[in-house]
Structure formats: structure tokens, C-alpha cells
């Protein structure tokens, strides 16, 4: 069934299988977390079909950890969870945008955003203030 968009162009309604990321073509899909209030990009991670489904069901961001080879429930160790307000999928269905309410820093290094560095004059410069020191976020890691 076709419908017309505001410009009068035909636009087909997607089938149920096309209403989300294309995990049939891509096992892992980049997922960008963006602050819903101010648009700041907080981090980028990967999602698979299982983490995407759990994110939808729970309303909290769940990613796939490539290093641990398991689901990564954002904030499971730090308490810095991401409450998902909206999920968007790009035109090719191979990138996810999570619009979130971030609780605490998003970055494991203690910064609000993982993008706390900028390239300036060929050097990396820290452009944000650290919210917490990693030792304060993960005290069990320093005790080992």
C-alpha cells in the first residue's frame, strides 16, 4: 500500500520486518547515544538484535560489548544508566540513534561525553571537565 508524503511523492509503508535496524544484514550496528535535552553526543557503542530488543523492553540502553562478548547494560557497574526517550534508525537501517537521559557521566573515564578530546593543531586536547575520577566510579578495579 502506498501513501503520499507532503510533497506528493509515493512512499510505501514499511513491512513489519523493516521497522527497525537491519540485523539480518549486519550482526552489530553502531548505536550513538545523544542527550535528549541538548543534543550532545555522549558515546558510540554497538547493538545486536538481542541488546536492541532489551533496550526497547526495558527503556534503558543495552549494548553489545565486543571486548567482553556479552550484553552490556549501560550503568551495570557504575550506576550511570541511560534512560532511552526515543530510538531512531537511519535511512539505511544500519545506524541507531538513542536519545537518552544520562545519569552521571557517560564515559568510563569520568567525562560527561566520550568525545572529550578534540584535535587541535595536530594534537589531542581535552576540551571538557572530568565529572568523576575513574577510581571513584569503579573502586573495585583499583582494589585488584
N, C-alpha and C positions, 0 to 999 in steps of 0.2 A: 504494500500500500504506500502510495506516495502522498506527500503533503508539500505545500509550497512554503518557503521561508519568506521573510519580509520583502525580499527582492523579487518574488515571484518565481524563483528557480525551484525546480523539483528537488526534493530532499527525501530520501527514503528513511523510514523508521527502522532503527536497527533491530536485528533479531536478538533474542534474549542472550545468546552466546556472545554478542557484540557489545554488551552493556558494561563492560569493564576492561581491564588490561588484557592483552592477548598473551596469556600464559601458554597457549598451545604453540606459539612461535618462539617465545622467549621464556625460559625457565626462571630467570631472575630479571627483574625490571627495576631500573633506578627509581627511587622514591625521594622526592625533595620535600622536606618539612619547612613550612613557611608560617611565620607568625600571623595569625588571622587578624590581629589588631593593626599592625603597622607594615605588614608585607615583608619584613626582614626574612631573608633566607637563613634558616637555622642549621640545617645539616642535609646531607645526602646519604642515603643507605640503599639497600636493595630489599625488594619484596619478592616472595614467590606466592603461588596461589594460596597456600596454607596461611601465611602471615597476612595476606590481604583479607582473607575470609575472617580471620580472628580480629583484625583491626575493625572491620565492618561490624562484627558481632559485639565487640567489647566497647567500641568508642575510644579506645586507646591505641596508640601506634605500636605495631608489632612488625619487626623487620626480620630478615634472614641474615644471620651472621655468617659471613664467608669464612672468617678465621676459626670460629667455633663449630661451624657446620651444624647449626641448630637455630631454632627460633630465638629471637632477641626481643624480649618485651621491654621496650624503652623505659628505663627507670627501675628495672627489677632489682638492681643493686644500689643505685644512687638515690632512688626515690624521685628522680627528676622526670616524671612522666609527661607524655604529650597527649592531651585530650583532643581528639580529632573532631573538628567542627564541620569540615567539608572535605570530600575526596574529589579530585578532578583527574581526568585522564586526557593525555594529549591526542592530537588528531591521528597519529599512527598507532595509538594504544600501546606504546612501548615506553612511556614515562608516566609516573604517578606524581601528583602534587597533593600533599596533605596540608590542609590549612588547619593549624593547631593552636591550642593554648598551652604554652610551655610552662611547666612548673620547675623553677630553678634553671640552672644552666643546661643548654642542650649538649654542649661539648664535654667530653670526658676530661679535657684539660682545664675545665672550670670557667670557660667563657660562655657567654650567652649564645653565641653562634660558633660553629666550627670554622667559619670564614672570618677569623680574627686577624688574619695576615693579609697584607697587600704587597704587591711587587712595586717597589719604588726605586727608581734609579738602578735597576738590576739586582736589588737586594730585597729580602723579605723583611717587612716592617710590621710590628704588632700595632694594630690600629684600634684595639678595644681594651677595655679594662677587664681584668680577670675577676669574676664574681666570687669564686672559691678556689682554694688550692686543691689539687687532686688528692693529696694526702687526707684532706678533710672530707672529701667525697667518698673515698674508698679506703677507710682506715685499715681494713683487714689486709689490703695489699701491701701496706708498709710494715705490717707486723710479721710478714713471712720472711 
